[in-house]
Amino acid sequence: MVVEISCEEVWREISDYLEGVTSTELRGRMEEHFKGCKHCTAVLDGTRNVVQLVGDATAFELPAGFSNKLYQKLNHKLSKGRS
């Protein structure tokens, strides 16, 4: 039996999931969550696409401060979801 996982927990762990560094148990919980949650599946696909684009140095150069702004928005969204 797989213990359910919240969307917020999935979002916190999504980069580790993509890098393959989550525990087997957490990976299984996330995969079960993706089967039933279209929103988190979209977040997974979008994150995967961003990682591929950013990893390809020939694709484009990100503007200065982009990473900080992105992290601020993500942290704001996550903290808002915990309220």
Buried (B, 14 or more C-beta within 10 A) or exposed (E): EEEEBEEBBBBEBBEBBEEEEBEEEBBBBBEBBBEEBEEBBEBBEEBEEEEEEEEEEEEEEEEEEEEEEEEEEEEEEEEEEEE
